[in-house]
Amino acid sequence: MMSTENEKKIPEIERIPVNLKSIGEKMTRENGFLGVPDHSFEKAGRNQLITLLEEGLTPDSKVLEIGCGVLRVGYWLIHFLNPDCYYGIEPAEKRVEIGKKYLLHSEILASKRPQFDFNEIFDTSVFHTKFDFFLAGSIWTHCSKESIRVMLNGFANNTTDSAVFLTSYLPARLKKNDYQGNDWVGTSHRSDISGCIRHSRKWIQSECDKRNLILESLSRDAFDGQYWLKISKHKTSKYSIKRKRIQLKKLIRSMLDLIFE
């Protein structure tokens, strides 16, 4: 049996429901479209957790999810992270409440103490916290360039020196497909019309350069046909990559021990 000390460091995965896909389908059936496809609900959330783990996520990392919606990813992160480590920004407050109702029982909410803010301008300073990770899954596929600038400024100012920003996007292959509007495109607390937009990687690179941020494309595909971008303040050394892989193996081994003990 594992020691009490180790048990405190392991996420509470023993209470994860068997079929998250069915829960996602039920949420959509009873509440209408909630901004995420129900057919990939479980897989897309899990893939984002895995990508964060590959980038060095640990239970004591402080994570800010921008556009947390119905907690497709928040569900996994809240279970995995230590108390007071998950934060979410979501203008559509109703979606967060739906996510809590279907995905998180009261004991988890009380013990993990996730924090939320519902500002519309993606102001990441509202929590007065330095984060280790920013996550924006399927947000840059809907938001304006001005909103991206706000997020990049937030990352530069409201994170630790070793922080990582993971964001998914759809690249604009042609100039005419590079979104230049100022509005959110897609469903939200203000709109029932779905839609997606694309941004030029060259433009994103230029905005990162202005803030001395490092932009990389990950070889792993994101989810729902999107691609991962990784933004950081310093280039990752080979030593850091090796150390992250060792940490990931230890976490996986610990979780397997918990499942099968």
C-alpha positions in Angstrom: 0.0 0.0 0.0 1.1 3.6 -0.7 2.0 5.8 2.2 -0.3 8.6 3.4 2.3 11.2 2.3 2.3 9.8 -1.3 -1.5 9.5 -1.5 -1.8 13.3 -0.9 0.3 13.9 -4.0 -1.7 11.7 -6.3 -4.8 13.0 -8.1 -8.2 11.7 -7.1 -8.7 9.7 -10.3 -10.5 6.9 -8.5 -13.8 8.8 -8.9 -13.5 9.5 -12.6 -16.7 8.4 -14.3 -16.4 5.5 -16.7 -17.9 7.2 -19.8 -17.3 10.9 -20.1 -18.4 10.8 -23.7 -21.9 9.8 -22.6 -21.9 12.6 -20.1 -20.9 15.1 -22.8 -23.7 13.9 -25.0 -26.2 14.2 -22.1 -25.0 17.8 -21.4 -25.6 18.8 -25.1 -28.9 16.9 -25.3 -30.3 18.6 -22.2 -28.8 22.1 -22.7 -28.1 22.5 -26.4 -24.7 23.1 -28.0 -22.2 24.2 -25.4 -19.3 25.2 -27.5 -17.5 21.8 -27.8 -18.4 18.7 -29.9 -19.9 16.0 -27.8 -18.4 13.2 -29.9 -14.9 14.2 -28.9 -15.7 15.4 -25.4 -13.7 12.8 -23.5 -10.9 12.4 -25.9 -10.2 16.2 -26.4 -10.2 16.8 -22.7 -7.9 13.9 -22.0 -5.5 14.9 -24.8 -5.1 18.4 -23.4 -4.2 16.9 -20.0 -1.6 14.6 -21.7 0.0 17.5 -23.6 0.3 19.5 -20.4 1.9 16.5 -18.7 4.4 16.2 -21.5 5.3 19.8 -21.0 6.0 19.3 -17.3 2.7 19.7 -15.5 2.8 18.4 -11.9 0.0 18.3 -9.2 1.4 21.5 -7.6 1.5 23.5 -10.9 -0.7 26.6 -11.0 -2.8 26.4 -14.2 -5.0 29.1 -15.8 -7.4 27.8 -18.4 -8.6 30.6 -20.6 -12.1 29.9 -21.9 -12.8 27.0 -19.6 -16.4 26.6 -20.8 -18.2 23.5 -19.5 -14.9 22.2 -18.0 -14.1 19.6 -20.6 -10.5 20.0 -19.6 -11.1 21.6 -16.2 -12.7 18.3 -15.1 -9.4 16.4 -15.6 -7.2 19.3 -14.2 -9.3 19.8 -11.1 -9.0 16.1 -10.3 -5.3 16.0 -11.0 -4.1 19.3 -9.5 -3.6 20.0 -5.8 -6.1 22.3 -4.0 -6.0 26.0 -5.1 -4.1 25.2 -8.3 -6.8 25.4 -11.0 -8.1 28.7 -12.2 -10.5 29.4 -15.1 -11.7 32.4 -17.1 -15.0 32.1 -18.9 -17.3 34.9 -20.1 -20.2 32.4 -20.4 -20.8 31.8 -16.7 -23.7 29.6 -17.4 -21.5 27.0 -19.1 -19.2 26.8 -16.1 -22.3 26.1 -13.9 -23.5 23.4 -16.3 -20.0 21.8 -16.2 -20.0 21.8 -12.4 -23.4 20.2 -12.3 -22.7 17.3 -14.6 -19.0 16.7 -14.0 -17.9 17.7 -10.5 -19.5 16.6 -7.2 -19.6 18.9 -4.2 -16.8 17.1 -2.4 -14.3 17.7 -5.2 -15.3 21.4 -5.5 -14.9 21.8 -1.7 -11.6 20.0 -1.5 -9.9 21.3 -4.7 -11.2 24.8 -4.5 -11.1 25.8 -8.2 -11.4 29.5 -8.8 -13.2 31.2 -11.7 -13.6 34.6 -13.2 -16.1 35.6 -15.8 -14.5 38.7 -17.4 -15.0 39.2 -21.1 -11.6 40.7 -22.0 -9.5 37.7 -20.8 -7.9 39.7 -18.1 -5.5 37.2 -16.4 -4.4 39.6 -13.7 -7.7 39.3 -11.8 -6.4 36.3 -9.7 -3.3 38.1 -8.5 -1.3 34.9 -9.1 1.8 33.9 -11.0 0.9 30.9 -13.1 3.0 28.0 -14.3 0.7 27.2 -17.2 -1.7 29.0 -19.5 -4.0 26.8 -21.5 -6.3 28.1 -24.3 -7.9 25.2 -26.1 -10.0 26.2 -29.1 -10.0 29.8 -28.1 -7.7 31.3 -30.7 -10.0 29.6 -33.3 -12.7 32.0 -32.3 -11.2 35.2 -30.9 -9.8 38.4 -32.4 -6.2 39.4 -32.8 -6.7 42.0 -30.1 -7.8 39.3 -27.7 -4.7 37.3 -28.5 -2.5 40.3 -27.8 -4.2 40.6 -24.4 -3.5 36.9 -23.6 0.1 37.3 -24.7 0.5 40.3 -22.4 -1.1 38.4 -19.6 1.3 35.5 -20.1 4.3 37.9 -20.1 3.2 39.6 -16.9 1.2 37.0 -14.9 3.4 33.9 -15.1 6.6 32.5 -13.7 9.8 32.6 -15.6 9.6 28.9 -16.6 5.9 29.1 -17.5 4.4 27.5 -20.7 1.4 28.7 -22.7 -0.3 26.0 -24.7 -2.8 27.2 -27.2 -4.6 25.5 -30.2 -5.2 27.2 -33.5 -6.1 26.8 -37.1 -3.4 28.3 -39.4 -4.4 30.7 -42.1 -2.7 29.3 -45.2 -3.9 32.2 -47.4 -4.0 35.9 -46.6 -7.7 36.2 -47.2 -8.3 33.5 -44.5 -6.3 35.5 -41.8 -9.0 36.9 -39.5 -8.9 40.6 -39.2 -12.2 41.3 -37.4 -12.8 42.4 -33.8 -15.6 40.1 -32.8 -15.7 36.7 -31.2 -16.7 34.1 -33.9 -18.8 31.2 -32.6 -21.3 30.5 -29.9 -20.9 32.4 -26.6 -23.0 34.0 -23.9 -23.9 36.6 -26.6 -24.3 34.5 -29.7 -25.9 31.2 -30.8 -24.2 31.2 -34.1 -21.3 28.7 -34.5 -18.1 29.4 -36.4 -14.3 29.2 -36.5 -11.6 31.5 -37.7 -7.9 31.2 -38.6 -4.8 33.3 -37.8 -1.5 33.6 -39.6 1.4 31.9 -37.8 3.7 34.6 -39.1 1.5 37.2 -37.4 1.5 35.2 -34.1 5.3 34.9 -34.4 5.6 38.7 -34.8 3.5 39.3 -31.7 5.6 36.9 -29.7 8.8 38.5 -30.9 7.6 41.9 -29.7 7.3 40.4 -26.2 10.5 38.4 -26.3 8.5 35.2 -26.2 9.5 31.9 -27.8 7.0 30.3 -30.2 7.1 26.6 -31.1 4.8 24.2 -33.0 4.3 20.9 -31.3 4.5 17.7 -33.3 1.5 16.3 -31.5 -1.8 17.3 -33.1 -4.2 19.1 -30.6 -7.8 18.0 -31.0 -10.8 18.5 -33.3 -8.5 19.2 -36.3 -6.5 21.9 -34.5 -2.8 22.4 -34.0 -0.8 23.1 -30.8 1.4 26.1 -30.3 3.7 26.4 -27.3 4.8 29.8 -26.0 7.5 30.2 -23.4 9.8 32.9 -22.0 13.0 30.8 -22.5 14.0 28.1 -25.0 13.7 24.7 -23.4 17.1 23.0 -22.8 17.7 19.3 -23.5 18.2 18.8 -19.8 14.8 20.3 -19.0 13.1 18.0 -21.6 14.8 14.9 -20.1 13.8 16.0 -16.6 10.1 16.5 -17.7 10.0 13.1 -19.3 11.3 11.5 -16.0 8.7 13.4 -14.0 6.0 12.3 -16.4 7.0 8.6 -16.1 6.9 8.9 -12.3 3.4 10.4 -12.4 2.1 7.8 -14.7 3.6 5.0 -12.5 2.1 6.6 -9.4 -1.4 6.8 -10.9 -1.2 3.2 -12.1 -0.2 2.2 -8.6 -3.3 4.0 -7.2 -5.6 2.4 -9.7 -4.5 -1.2 -9.2 -3.5 -1.2 -5.5 
